[in-house]
Amino acid sequence: MKNKIFIIMIAIFFINNIKVNSQTNTTDYSKKPDEFVYKGIAFYQLPYSYNSLEKYIDKETVMIHYDRHHKAYFTKYIDAMEGKPELQGKMEDVLKKISQYSEGIRNNLGGYYNHIMYWNIMLPGDFTSPKDKLAKAIEKKFGTLENMKKQLSDAALSRFGSGWAWLSVNDNGELFISSTANQDNPLMDVVKERGVPILALDVWEHAYYLKYQNKRKDYVDNFWKLLNWNEVDKLYEIALKNIKQN
Ligand code: MN3
């Protein structure tokens, strides 16, 4: 009798263990990712759960994109910063003189910075248009919001290989659309069209391939439905202030 109870207890212990193990191996897509700290520095936290963009960007894509790609840029940049105090200031300041640094720093800091903007400006919600000041600036430059979207989509679709499409503000406070290769961005002193980016669209295949395969156009069309104009408005205000100060 005692032996039987002992065997049953062992069996229950193993069954529970299997349960616990299988749970820890499964991503809970309905939760925000846990905070991740590397060498004492906290990784950017996704402001929503993995499945929040599900209607247009599936949860697996968000998880792999954030948890693996974005995080890898972050850890590699932190590694590269070691022993280089000049890199430890504001990311924007380093990006503006990126030509002074290695290819690794350019790619990994670029990758870390660009993805923060990309995640921040998306949200499932009802933010269908920009507000007064930005709306007026878009009209002035592009005629209509639709025209701006079309031009930015075209920039995204004509980017050969991996890269980004941007809406930015130049030194005169005017909006412009551009596209950059790899993890470059308009802040960098190595790109043709320089300015302060306020809208970032990732067109690397890892951003859409699981759901859209080769249909980059469908992904780009749907990106506009996820765009949180409140955040773009905020970035526009900050960009204008920074330009005035310089
Ligand atoms: Mn990406």
Boltz pocket constraint, residues with backbone or C-beta under 6 A from the ligand:
constraints:
  - pocket:
      binder: B
      contacts: [[A, 65], [A, 69], [A, 115], [A, 202], [A, 204], [A, 206], [A, 207]]
      max_distance: 6.0
